[in-house]
């Protein structure tokens, strides 16, 4: 079974990727002294088996905190469907901050959007959350979900005013996602 993970932590220096035969892809991005680690693997893999890093501990002495998946267009149902068709894709991380009182609404709207069986969007795009921090992961060039992939499922298009619906959810009223510097395995 293919698993997707996003972890965050505080680093003292850049991370170094380890060789791990269970990994499909691995990337990390930096924001101030935070590092965000995204990876996909065959089965369970801990972040310590993905990277070597000089990390600062959280108050509970953990070095990595797993972020919650709050949105994705697709899930890796099997290895064949999940396989990248475009080689040498570039990972991209974007960061935004939610208003704390809008977290439930943000999750509600994204869950409804996710359950609408979207097509024409990036297959690998996902949004993860820790506290009020959102990190969006995607890859370029995009590999779009095709309409035939959702045949037999109810399709509910994204509302045309999605940006207006989302705007009050963010600390930055302009809903400007910050593109982060990233490295990949």
C-alpha positions as CSV (number, residue, x, y, z in Angstrom):
1,X,0.0,0.0,0.0
2,X,1.3,3.4,-0.9
3,X,1.4,6.0,1.9
4,X,1.7,9.8,1.7
5,X,3.3,11.8,4.5
6,X,4.0,15.4,5.4
7,X,6.0,16.1,8.5
8,X,7.3,19.4,10.0
9,X,10.1,20.1,12.3
10,X,12.7,22.7,13.3
11,X,16.1,22.3,11.8
12,X,19.6,23.6,12.6
13,X,20.9,22.8,9.1
14,X,19.7,21.5,5.8
15,X,18.5,17.9,5.7
16,X,20.2,15.1,3.8
17,X,18.2,12.3,2.1
18,X,18.9,8.7,2.9
19,X,18.8,5.8,0.6
20,X,15.6,3.9,1.2
21,X,14.1,1.3,-1.2
22,X,10.6,1.8,0.2
23,X,10.5,5.5,-1.0
24,X,8.8,6.5,-4.1
25,X,9.6,10.2,-3.8
26,X,10.9,12.6,-1.1
27,X,11.2,16.4,-0.9
28,X,11.6,19.0,1.7
29,X,11.0,22.7,1.9
30,X,12.2,25.4,4.3
31,X,10.4,28.4,6.0
32,X,12.5,30.3,8.5
33,X,13.8,27.6,10.8
34,X,11.1,25.1,9.9
35,X,11.5,22.2,7.5
36,X,8.6,20.4,5.8
37,X,9.2,16.9,4.6
38,X,6.9,15.2,2.1
39,X,7.4,11.7,1.0
40,X,5.5,8.7,-0.5
41,X,6.4,5.1,0.4
42,X,5.5,1.5,0.0
43,X,4.1,0.9,3.5
44,X,5.0,2.7,6.8
45,X,8.2,4.6,6.9
46,X,9.3,7.0,9.6
47,X,10.9,10.4,8.7
48,X,14.1,9.3,10.4
49,X,14.5,6.6,7.7
50,X,14.0,9.3,5.0
51,X,16.4,12.1,6.0
52,X,19.3,12.7,8.3
53,X,19.0,16.1,10.0
54,X,20.2,18.1,12.9
55,X,16.7,18.9,14.3
56,X,15.6,20.9,17.3
57,X,13.1,18.9,19.5
58,X,9.5,20.0,20.1
59,X,8.5,20.4,23.8
60,X,7.6,16.6,23.9
61,X,11.2,15.8,22.7
62,X,9.9,14.6,19.3
63,X,11.9,15.9,16.3
64,X,9.1,15.5,13.7
65,X,5.4,16.1,13.9
66,X,3.1,14.5,11.3
67,X,0.9,17.0,9.6
68,X,-2.8,16.2,8.9
69,X,-3.9,15.6,5.3
70,X,-6.9,18.1,5.0
71,X,-7.2,17.9,1.2
72,X,-6.2,15.8,-1.8
73,X,-7.6,15.3,-5.3
74,X,-6.8,11.6,-5.4
75,X,-5.4,8.9,-3.2
76,X,-2.9,6.3,-4.3
77,X,-5.2,3.4,-4.9
78,X,-2.6,1.2,-6.5
79,X,1.0,1.4,-7.8
80,X,0.1,1.4,-11.5
81,X,-2.4,4.3,-11.3
82,X,-0.1,6.3,-9.0
83,X,3.0,5.9,-11.1
84,X,4.2,9.2,-12.5
85,X,4.0,9.4,-16.3
86,X,6.2,12.4,-16.6
87,X,9.8,12.0,-15.6
88,X,11.9,14.6,-13.7
89,X,8.9,16.4,-12.2
90,X,9.7,19.3,-9.9
91,X,8.2,19.3,-6.4
92,X,6.6,22.5,-5.1
93,X,5.6,23.6,-1.6
94,X,3.4,26.6,-0.8
95,X,2.7,27.9,2.7
96,X,-0.2,29.8,4.1
97,X,-1.7,30.6,7.6
98,X,-5.3,30.1,8.5
99,X,-7.2,32.3,11.0
100,X,-7.7,29.9,13.9
101,X,-11.5,30.5,14.1
102,X,-11.8,29.5,10.4
103,X,-10.1,26.1,10.6
104,X,-13.3,24.1,10.8
105,X,-14.9,26.0,7.9
106,X,-11.7,25.6,5.8
107,X,-11.7,21.8,6.4
108,X,-15.5,21.6,5.7
109,X,-15.2,23.4,2.3
110,X,-12.2,21.4,1.2
111,X,-13.7,18.1,2.2
112,X,-16.8,18.9,0.1
113,X,-14.6,19.9,-2.8
114,X,-12.6,16.7,-2.4
115,X,-15.7,14.6,-2.3
116,X,-16.9,16.3,-5.5
117,X,-14.7,13.9,-7.6
118,X,-12.7,16.6,-9.3
119,X,-11.0,16.2,-12.6
120,X,-8.7,18.5,-14.6
121,X,-6.6,19.1,-11.4
122,X,-3.1,17.9,-10.4
123,X,-3.2,14.3,-9.3
124,X,-0.5,14.7,-6.7
125,X,-1.7,18.0,-5.1
126,X,-2.5,17.8,-1.4
127,X,-2.8,20.2,1.5
128,X,-1.5,19.4,5.0
129,X,-2.1,21.2,8.2
130,X,-0.3,21.6,11.6
131,X,-2.0,24.1,14.0
132,X,-3.0,26.9,11.6
133,X,-0.1,26.3,9.2
134,X,-1.1,25.0,5.8
135,X,1.4,23.4,3.4
136,X,0.3,22.6,-0.2
137,X,2.4,20.0,-2.1
138,X,2.2,19.6,-5.8
139,X,4.5,18.8,-8.7
140,X,5.2,20.4,-12.1
141,X,4.5,19.8,-14.8
142,X,1.0,18.8,-13.6
143,X,-0.4,15.3,-14.3
144,X,-4.1,16.0,-14.5
145,X,-6.9,13.7,-13.4
146,X,-8.9,12.7,-16.4
147,X,-12.7,12.8,-16.5
148,X,-12.9,9.1,-17.4
149,X,-11.2,8.4,-14.0
150,X,-14.3,9.5,-12.1
151,X,-16.9,7.8,-14.3
152,X,-19.8,6.4,-12.3
153,X,-19.1,8.9,-9.5
154,X,-21.1,12.0,-8.7
155,X,-19.1,15.1,-9.9
156,X,-19.8,18.4,-8.2
157,X,-17.8,21.2,-9.9
158,X,-15.8,23.6,-7.8
159,X,-17.8,26.8,-7.1
160,X,-16.9,29.7,-9.4
161,X,-16.4,32.0,-6.4
162,X,-14.0,29.6,-4.7
163,X,-11.4,32.4,-4.1
164,X,-14.1,34.6,-2.5
165,X,-15.2,31.7,-0.3
166,X,-11.6,31.1,0.8
167,X,-10.4,34.7,1.3
168,X,-11.7,35.2,4.9
169,X,-10.1,31.9,6.1
170,X,-6.5,33.3,5.8
171,X,-4.5,35.6,8.0
172,X,-3.3,37.3,4.8
173,X,-6.6,38.6,3.4
174,X,-5.2,38.4,-0.1
175,X,-4.8,34.6,0.2
176,X,-1.2,34.7,-1.0
177,X,0.4,31.3,-0.8
178,X,4.2,31.7,-0.2
179,X,6.3,29.5,-2.5
180,X,9.0,27.8,-0.4
181,X,12.6,26.8,-1.4
182,X,12.7,23.1,-1.7
183,X,15.1,20.2,-2.4
184,X,14.3,16.6,-3.4
185,X,15.9,13.2,-3.4
